[in-house]
Amino acid sequence: MNLPYNVNFNGKVVVVTGAGGVLCGDMARAFAQAGAKVAALDLNEERVKALAEEMKAQGYVCEGYKANVLEAEALENVHQQILKDLGPCDILVNGAGGNNPRATTDNEYQHEATEGQKTFFDLEPSGVDFVFKLNFQGTLLPTQIFARDMVEKKSGCILNISSMNAYTPLTKIPAYSGAKAAVSNFTQWLATHFAGTGIRCNAIAPGFLVSNQNRALLFNEDGTPTARSEKILRNTPMNRFVDSEELLGGVFFLCDDKAASAITGVVLPIDAGFSAYSGV
């Protein structure tokens, strides 16, 4: 992986939740390459263990841990193990999150709904609840666990993962859009709450990336873009999707205590211009 610029995270302990996924897996790799001691957390233990072995084979420090970001007791157990293996947390990346089909409509507009489609009125409360918990509480609980280390050290950085949905909700995914808006708001709340402790808290808001989770929504089986994909690109000034590695410059900047020493409470769009375009 080509790092966006030279930055020194030597000696820093970086905890990354959701590291079993593409985006946060790349963040974990990047921090390790930049000298950090990385704790990669995910519900999928196999993936983070494989990531850790990959990085160790290259000479970096990385450990993988199975963790459910919605279970405080389990997170505290992982926290205690990280303290033994790597030390207290300096940087927390709250990357765990996602959507769920139970909280997604089939149609963009109610008046266009056809028989058999899942409409707004068919959204399952359990699905909506899961999406809110995963994205909001899945950010809150790890912060409660790992920010204690930072308060004791009177320094640290928290980086949350928001989304373009937090600025303007996208059709079909009301729960995910609302949950990410909550993450952006919570980022500002944390920045204020921790302002006197030496902890900074910011977020990035990625634009549209192609991942295993959304590939079927963006591309047909033959590889051609779907109508939704074409609509996204028409409203993206750079007329392309964002690559996961393009997030790393913003991540490194916001987590660098020297470069961003006075920056807290911001949500940085990394979106190929999507949030700047009115559609006209």
Secondary structure by P-SEA (a helix, b strand, c coil): cccccccccccbbbbbcccccaaaaaaaaaaaaaccbbbbbccaaaaaaaaaaaaaaabbbbbbbbbccccaaaaaaaaaaaaaccccccbbbcccccccccccccccccccccccccccccccaaaaaaaaaacaaaaaaaaaccaaaaaaaccbbbbbbbcccccccccccaaaaaaaaaaaaaaaaaaaaaccccbbbbbbbbccccccccccccccccccccaaaaaaaaacccccccccccaaaaaaaaacccccccccbbbbbccccccccccc
